[in-house]
Amino acid sequence: MSPAFYLWIKTFHVVFVIAWMACVFYLPRILVNIAEAGDDASVRARLVLMGRRLYRFGHNMFGLAFIFGLTLWQGWRVWPSKLPNMVAGMHWIDAKLTLVALMLAYFSVSGRWLKGLDKGRALPSAKTLRIFNELPVLLLVVIVWLVLARPF
C-alpha cells in the first residue's frame, strides 16, 4: 500500500467537503437576506446573483468531494496495492452516506428555492429560513462523529 497516495486522496476529499459545506451553510443565509431585503430590487438582484454563483460553486465542490470520496470508498477495487479497503464489514459508512444524501437534498432544496425566485415564487419566511439554516449543523455533527467514532 502506498500511504502517500491514500493520504492525498483523503486530503482532497476533506478539502472539497469543507468547500461544499461552506456553500451548504451560506446559501440559506443568502436566502434569509433575500427574504429580508423587501422591495429593494437592486439588493435582491445582487443577493440572487451571489446565490446562483454559490449554488453552482457548491455543486462543483460536491462533485469533486464525491469523486474523491468514492475513490476512498471503492478505490481499493481499482488500485488494490495503493488504497486499502477501509470499510470492509463496517456499517458506519452506510449511515454516513445516508446523512450525506440528506445534506445533498437539503442543498438542492435551497437551490430550488433560489431558482423559484426567477419564476416569481415566494420564499418561506425569514424565520423559517433561519431555522432551516441550522439543520445542516446537526447533520454535520453526526457525520463527523460517525467518521471519527466508527461505532458499528
C-alpha positions as CSV (number, residue, x, y, z in Angstrom):
1,M,0.0,0.0,0.0
2,S,1.2,3.5,-0.8
3,P,0.3,5.7,2.2
4,A,1.1,8.9,0.3
5,F,-1.5,8.1,-2.4
6,Y,-4.1,7.3,0.1
7,L,-3.4,10.4,2.2
8,W,-3.5,12.7,-0.9
9,I,-6.9,11.2,-1.9
10,K,-8.2,11.7,1.6
11,T,-6.8,15.3,1.8
12,F,-8.6,16.3,-1.4
13,H,-11.8,14.7,-0.3
14,V,-11.7,16.6,3.0
15,V,-10.8,19.9,1.4
16,F,-13.6,19.7,-1.2
17,V,-16.1,18.6,1.6
18,I,-15.1,21.7,3.6
19,A,-15.7,23.9,0.5
20,W,-19.0,22.3,-0.2
21,M,-20.1,22.7,3.5
22,A,-19.3,26.4,3.3
23,C,-21.8,26.6,0.5
24,V,-24.3,24.5,2.4
25,F,-24.1,26.8,5.3
26,Y,-24.1,30.1,3.4
27,L,-26.7,29.6,0.7
28,P,-29.6,29.5,3.2
29,R,-28.2,32.6,4.8
30,I,-28.3,34.4,1.4
31,L,-32.0,33.2,1.2
32,V,-32.7,34.8,4.6
33,N,-31.1,38.1,3.4
34,I,-33.3,37.9,0.2
35,A,-36.4,37.4,2.3
36,E,-35.5,40.4,4.5
37,A,-34.5,42.6,1.5
38,G,-38.1,43.7,1.0
39,D,-38.8,45.6,-2.2
40,D,-35.2,46.8,-2.7
41,A,-34.7,45.3,-6.2
42,S,-31.0,46.1,-6.5
43,V,-30.2,44.4,-3.2
44,R,-32.4,41.4,-4.1
45,A,-30.7,41.1,-7.6
46,R,-27.3,41.2,-6.1
47,L,-28.2,38.5,-3.5
48,V,-29.8,36.3,-6.1
49,L,-26.7,36.6,-8.3
50,M,-24.5,35.7,-5.3
51,G,-26.8,32.8,-4.5
52,R,-26.6,31.4,-8.1
53,R,-22.9,31.6,-8.2
54,L,-22.6,30.0,-4.7
55,Y,-25.0,27.2,-5.7
56,R,-23.0,26.4,-8.9
57,F,-19.7,26.5,-7.0
58,G,-21.3,24.2,-4.3
59,H,-22.3,21.7,-6.9
60,N,-18.8,21.7,-8.3
61,M,-17.3,21.2,-4.9
62,F,-19.7,18.4,-4.1
63,G,-18.9,16.7,-7.4
64,L,-15.1,16.8,-6.6
65,A,-15.7,15.7,-3.0
66,F,-17.9,12.8,-4.3
67,I,-15.2,11.6,-6.8
68,F,-12.5,11.6,-4.1
69,G,-14.9,10.1,-1.5
70,L,-15.9,7.4,-4.0
71,T,-12.2,6.7,-4.6
72,L,-11.6,6.3,-0.9
73,W,-14.7,4.0,-0.5
74,Q,-14.3,1.8,-3.6
75,G,-10.8,2.7,-4.9
76,W,-9.3,-0.4,-3.5
77,R,-11.1,-2.3,-6.3
78,V,-9.2,-0.3,-8.9
79,W,-5.9,0.2,-7.1
80,P,-5.6,-2.7,-4.6
81,S,-1.9,-2.1,-4.0
82,K,-2.4,1.7,-3.3
83,L,-5.7,2.0,-1.5
84,P,-6.8,-0.1,1.4
85,N,-10.4,-1.4,1.9
86,M,-11.0,0.8,4.9
87,V,-14.7,0.0,5.4
88,A,-14.9,-3.8,5.0
89,G,-17.5,-5.1,7.3
90,M,-18.2,-1.7,8.8
91,H,-21.7,-0.2,8.6
92,W,-20.9,3.3,9.9
93,I,-20.2,4.3,6.3
94,D,-23.8,3.4,5.3
95,A,-25.1,5.7,8.0
96,K,-22.7,8.4,6.9
97,L,-23.6,8.2,3.2
98,T,-27.3,8.3,4.1
99,L,-26.7,11.6,6.0
100,V,-24.6,13.0,3.2
101,A,-27.5,12.2,0.8
102,L,-29.8,14.1,3.2
103,M,-27.3,17.0,3.2
104,L,-27.3,17.0,-0.6
105,A,-31.1,17.0,-0.6
106,Y,-31.0,20.0,1.8
107,F,-28.6,21.8,-0.5
108,S,-30.9,21.0,-3.5
109,V,-34.0,22.4,-1.7
110,S,-32.1,25.6,-1.0
111,G,-31.2,25.8,-4.7
112,R,-34.8,25.2,-5.8
113,W,-36.0,28.0,-3.6
114,L,-33.4,30.2,-5.2
115,K,-34.3,29.2,-8.7
116,G,-38.0,29.6,-7.8
117,L,-37.4,33.3,-7.4
118,D,-36.8,33.6,-11.1
119,K,-40.3,32.1,-11.6
120,G,-41.9,34.5,-9.2
121,R,-42.3,32.1,-6.4
122,A,-42.0,33.5,-2.8
123,L,-39.5,32.2,-0.3
124,P,-40.5,30.9,3.1
125,S,-40.5,33.4,5.9
126,A,-37.2,34.7,7.2
127,K,-37.8,33.0,10.5
128,T,-38.5,29.6,8.7
129,L,-35.3,30.1,6.7
130,R,-33.3,30.9,9.8
131,I,-34.5,27.6,11.4
132,F,-33.8,25.8,8.1
133,N,-30.3,27.3,8.2
134,E,-29.5,25.4,11.4
135,L,-30.3,21.9,10.2
136,P,-27.0,21.1,8.4
137,V,-25.1,21.8,11.6
138,L,-26.9,18.9,13.3
139,L,-26.3,16.6,10.3
140,L,-22.6,17.6,10.2
141,V,-22.1,16.9,13.9
142,V,-23.5,13.3,13.4
143,I,-21.5,12.8,10.2
144,V,-18.2,13.8,11.8
145,W,-19.0,11.7,14.9
146,L,-19.6,8.7,12.7
147,V,-16.4,9.2,10.8
148,L,-14.3,9.6,14.0
149,A,-16.0,7.0,16.2
150,R,-16.9,4.4,13.6
151,P,-19.4,2.9,16.1
152,F,-20.6,0.0,14.1
